[in-house]
Amino acid sequence: MPRIAGARAVVVVLAALAAGACGGSSPTPAPTTAAPPSTTAPARPRLDFGPPVLLGQIADEGVAESSGLVASRRYPGRLWTHNDSDQPPVLFCVENDGSSCGEFTVDGATNVDWEDIAAGPGPDPATTYLYIGDIGDNTESRDGVVVYRVAEPTVTTGEASGATTAPATAIPLRYDDGAHNAESLMVHPTTGDIYVVVKEIGDAGVYRARAGEDTLTRIANLGLGLFGLATGADISPDGRRVAVCTPVGGYELTLAPGAPFDDIWDGPPAPVAFPGLDQGEGIAYRLDGDALFVSSEGSPSPLYEIPRL
């Protein structure tokens, strides 16, 4: 995705506009009696995660931009990532220290604008699948988007570049209300439902396509604030949490016990402290759900783990 270098500038512009709106001459307000100072400390955000830990840098020189990130279901401790738009349709296997464990061309896929990757179920219950979100649309001009489902590749030690995956299945999708730009793809670990968070400031729309359907329907809004341009997302392997990445930080939503999954969008996003990144792009749960992995634009991309407290 294009770097959002002007995001902080937006804050400055808005602050200036607000100052201008409040400036100028105005009647002097009548004196008021000051309220006594509060003795209650202001509420502090809940901290569910500890400080980020740098694991290493993504060493594969083919990774120009780690645009999406997901934990391997077949190989605990390994991750999958990919490049952004107009790059070859290649998946990169990454060890949890950033070293490379192989490159795999996705058979039958093209990369118009790959933005995120997820793991989820598929037609064979004995097989783990990766879902690649060709969902980027900066000009909001695509008639539809595509999610590719492919069996997770078999990785051997020192896998050479040039390996190919099993044939991918293209899942064409259309939004129910017109084109959107998006960079966040999730797949529910048991239902296979596909979720996309579009990249909108403020109330970012959450869209769902039931497994086997071809329409992305808006089902919720995520209030992520001024910096809430969602650039990546993941559902925890147990289906109880959702993590969302923005250029400068992250959020987590937690499902109440016994509630249906889509109730998760009603809860307030809890902030997750990120390390200093060029621009946060990839976010993924560790297989046990007790940590998040995050990656960034830039080459080589740093790879961080944020452990749960």
C-alpha positions in Angstrom: 0.0 0.0 0.0 1.2 3.6 -0.5 2.9 5.0 2.6 0.6 7.2 4.6 3.3 9.7 5.4 0.8 12.4 5.7 -1.2 10.8 8.5 0.3 12.9 11.2 0.0 15.9 9.0 -3.8 15.3 9.1 -3.7 15.8 12.8 -1.9 19.1 12.5 -4.3 20.3 9.9 -7.3 19.3 11.9 -5.8 21.0 15.0 -5.2 24.1 13.1 -8.8 24.2 11.8 -10.1 23.6 15.3 -8.0 26.5 16.6 -9.2 28.8 13.8 -12.8 27.9 14.5 -12.3 28.8 18.2 -10.3 32.0 17.4 -11.3 35.5 16.6 -13.3 38.0 18.7 -16.2 36.7 20.7 -18.2 38.0 23.7 -16.4 37.6 27.1 -18.1 34.8 28.9 -19.7 35.4 32.3 -17.4 34.4 35.2 -18.2 30.9 36.6 -17.3 29.2 39.8 -14.6 26.6 39.2 -15.6 23.1 40.1 -13.5 21.5 42.8 -10.7 19.3 41.5 -11.6 15.6 41.1 -10.0 13.2 43.5 -10.6 10.3 41.1 -7.7 9.3 38.8 -8.6 9.3 35.1 -9.4 5.9 33.6 -6.3 4.2 32.0 -6.5 1.9 29.0 -6.4 -1.8 29.9 -3.0 -3.3 29.2 -3.2 -6.9 28.1 0.2 -7.0 26.4 3.7 -6.4 27.5 6.4 -4.5 25.6 7.3 -5.6 22.1 10.3 -7.9 21.6 12.4 -7.7 18.4 12.8 -11.2 17.1 14.9 -10.3 14.1 14.5 -9.0 10.5 12.8 -10.7 7.6 16.0 -11.9 5.8 14.6 -12.9 2.5 15.6 -10.2 0.0 12.5 -11.0 -2.0 10.3 -9.5 0.7 10.1 -5.9 -0.4 7.2 -5.2 1.8 5.7 -7.5 4.4 2.1 -6.6 3.6 0.4 -9.5 5.4 1.4 -12.0 8.1 -0.1 -15.2 9.5 1.2 -18.0 11.7 1.7 -21.4 10.0 -0.8 -24.0 11.2 1.4 -26.9 10.0 4.7 -25.7 11.4 4.5 -24.0 14.8 7.0 -21.1 15.1 6.9 -20.3 11.3 5.1 -17.5 9.6 3.9 -16.7 6.1 4.1 -13.3 4.4 3.9 -11.8 1.0 4.5 -8.6 -1.0 2.1 -5.8 -1.9 0.8 -4.9 -5.4 2.3 -5.7 -8.8 4.7 -8.3 -7.5 4.9 -12.0 -8.4 2.3 -14.2 -6.7 4.7 -15.6 -4.1 4.4 -16.7 -0.5 7.4 -16.4 1.8 8.0 -18.8 4.7 9.7 -17.0 7.6 11.1 -18.5 10.8 10.3 -16.7 14.0 13.7 -15.1 14.0 13.2 -13.7 10.6 15.3 -16.1 8.7 13.9 -17.6 5.5 12.4 -21.1 5.1 11.4 -20.9 1.5 9.5 -19.2 -1.4 6.5 -20.6 -3.1 4.8 -19.4 -6.3 1.0 -19.7 -5.9 -0.2 -21.8 -8.7 -3.1 -20.2 -10.6 -2.9 -16.8 -8.8 -2.0 -13.3 -9.8 -1.1 -10.4 -7.6 -3.1 -7.3 -8.5 -2.9 -5.9 -5.0 -2.3 -8.5 -2.3 -2.8 -6.9 1.1 -3.3 -9.6 3.8 -3.2 -13.3 4.5 -5.1 -15.5 6.8 -5.4 -19.2 7.8 -8.7 -21.1 7.9 -10.6 -24.3 7.0 -11.3 -25.6 3.6 -12.9 -28.4 1.7 -10.5 -31.1 3.1 -10.8 -31.1 7.0 -7.4 -32.8 7.1 -5.7 -30.0 5.3 -4.7 -26.5 6.5 -5.3 -23.7 4.1 -4.0 -20.2 3.6 -6.3 -17.4 2.3 -4.6 -14.5 0.3 -6.5 -11.3 0.1 -6.2 -9.6 -3.3 -8.3 -6.8 -1.8 -6.4 -3.6 -2.3 -8.1 -0.9 -4.4 -6.6 2.5 -3.8 -8.7 4.1 -6.5 -11.9 2.2 -5.5 -12.4 1.2 -9.1 -12.3 -2.6 -9.1 -15.6 -4.3 -9.9 -14.7 -7.0 -7.4 -11.9 -8.4 -5.4 -10.4 -11.9 -5.1 -9.4 -14.1 -2.2 -7.2 -17.1 -3.1 -7.4 -20.3 -1.0 -4.5 -22.6 -1.2 -3.3 -25.7 0.8 -0.5 -24.7 3.1 2.7 -25.7 1.3 5.0 -28.5 2.6 8.2 -26.9 3.8 11.5 -28.8 3.9 14.7 -27.5 5.4 16.4 -25.1 3.0 13.5 -25.0 0.5 14.8 -23.4 -2.6 13.1 -20.5 -4.3 11.1 -21.6 -7.3 8.9 -24.1 -5.5 5.2 -24.0 -6.4 2.1 -24.5 -4.3 -0.9 -26.8 -5.1 -3.4 -25.1 -7.4 -5.1 -22.2 -5.7 -8.9 -21.7 -5.7 -10.0 -18.1 -6.6 -12.9 -16.8 -4.6 -14.3 -13.7 -6.3 -16.1 -11.3 -4.0 -18.1 -8.1 -4.4 -19.1 -5.6 -1.7 -22.8 -5.1 -1.2 -22.5 -1.3 -1.4 -19.8 -0.6 -4.0 -16.0 -0.7 -4.2 -13.8 -0.2 -1.2 -10.1 -0.2 -0.5 -9.1 -2.8 2.1 -5.9 -4.2 3.6 -7.3 -6.5 6.4 -8.5 -10.0 5.8 -9.6 -12.6 8.3 -11.1 -16.1 8.1 -13.0 -17.6 11.0 -11.1 -20.8 12.2 -14.2 -23.0 12.2 -16.9 -21.6 9.9 -14.6 -20.4 7.1 -16.5 -17.1 6.9 -14.4 -14.4 5.3 -14.1 -11.0 7.0 -12.7 -7.8 5.5 -12.1 -4.5 7.4 -12.1 -1.6 4.8 -9.5 1.2 5.1 -11.6 4.1 6.3 -10.8 6.9 8.8 -13.2 6.8 11.7 -15.8 4.1 11.5 -14.1 1.5 9.3 -16.6 -1.0 7.9 -16.5 -4.7 8.8 -17.7 -6.9 5.9 -18.5 -10.6 6.0 -19.0 -13.2 3.3 -20.3 -16.5 4.6 -18.4 -19.5 3.4 -19.5 -20.3 -0.1 -21.1 -16.9 -0.7 -19.7 -14.2 -3.1 -21.1 -11.0 -1.4 -19.3 -9.0 1.2 -22.0 -7.5 3.4 -21.4 -4.7 5.9 -22.2 -6.0 9.3 -20.5 -3.6 11.7 -18.3 -0.5 12.1 -15.0 -0.3 13.9 -14.3 3.0 15.6 -10.5 3.2 15.4 -10.3 7.0 15.5 -8.3 9.3 13.3 -5.4 6.9 12.9 -7.8 4.0 12.4 -6.8 3.1 8.9 -6.8 -0.7 9.2 -3.8 -2.2 7.5 -4.0 -5.8 8.8 -6.1 -8.1 11.0 -6.3 -11.6 12.4 -8.7 -13.8 14.3 -7.1 -15.8 17.1 -6.9 -19.6 16.5 -9.6 -20.2 19.2 -11.9 -17.7 17.6 -12.2 -15.6 20.8 -10.2 -12.5 19.8 -9.6 -10.2 16.9 -6.4 -8.1 16.4 -6.3 -5.1 14.1 -3.2 -3.3 12.9 -3.0 0.4 11.9 0.0 2.3 10.6 1.0 3.4 14.1 -0.5 0.9 16.5 -2.9 -2.0 17.1 -6.2 -2.9 18.8 -7.7 -6.1 20.2 -11.4 -7.0 20.6 -12.4 -9.9 22.9 -15.6 -12.0 22.6 -17.7 -12.4 25.7 -18.0 -16.0 26.9 -20.9 -17.9 25.1 -21.6 -15.0 22.7 -21.9 -15.6 18.9 -18.7 -14.5 17.1 -20.2 -11.4 15.4 -20.9 -9.9 18.8 -17.2 -9.2 19.0 -17.5 -6.1 16.8 -19.7 -4.4 19.5 -17.0 -4.3 22.1 -14.5 -1.4 22.5 -11.2 -2.0 20.9 -8.4 -2.2 23.5 -5.2 -0.5 22.4 -2.0 -2.6 21.9 1.3 -0.8 22.2 3.4 -1.2 19.0 7.1 -0.7 18.6 8.3 2.1 16.3 7.6 0.9 12.8 8.0 2.6 9.4 4.4 1.6 8.9 2.6 -1.3 10.6 1.3 -3.7 7.9 1.1 -7.3 9.2 -0.3 -8.7 12.4 -0.9 -12.3 13.4 -1.6 -14.3 16.5 0.8 -16.9 17.7 -0.8 -20.3 17.6 -1.4 -20.3 21.4 -3.1 -16.9 21.2 -0.7 -15.6 23.9 1.3 -13.2 21.7 1.0 -11.1 18.5 3.5 -11.0 15.7 3.8 -7.7 13.8 5.8 -6.6 10.7 6.3 -3.4 8.8 6.9 -1.8 5.5 10.5 -1.5 4.4 13.2 -3.9 3.6 14.4 -5.6 5.6 11.2 -5.6 7.7 11.6 -5.9 11.4 9.7 -8.8 13.0 8.3 -8.3 16.5 6.5 -10.4 19.1 4.2 -8.7 21.6 3.5 -11.1 24.5 0.3 -11.2 26.4 0.7 -10.4 30.1 
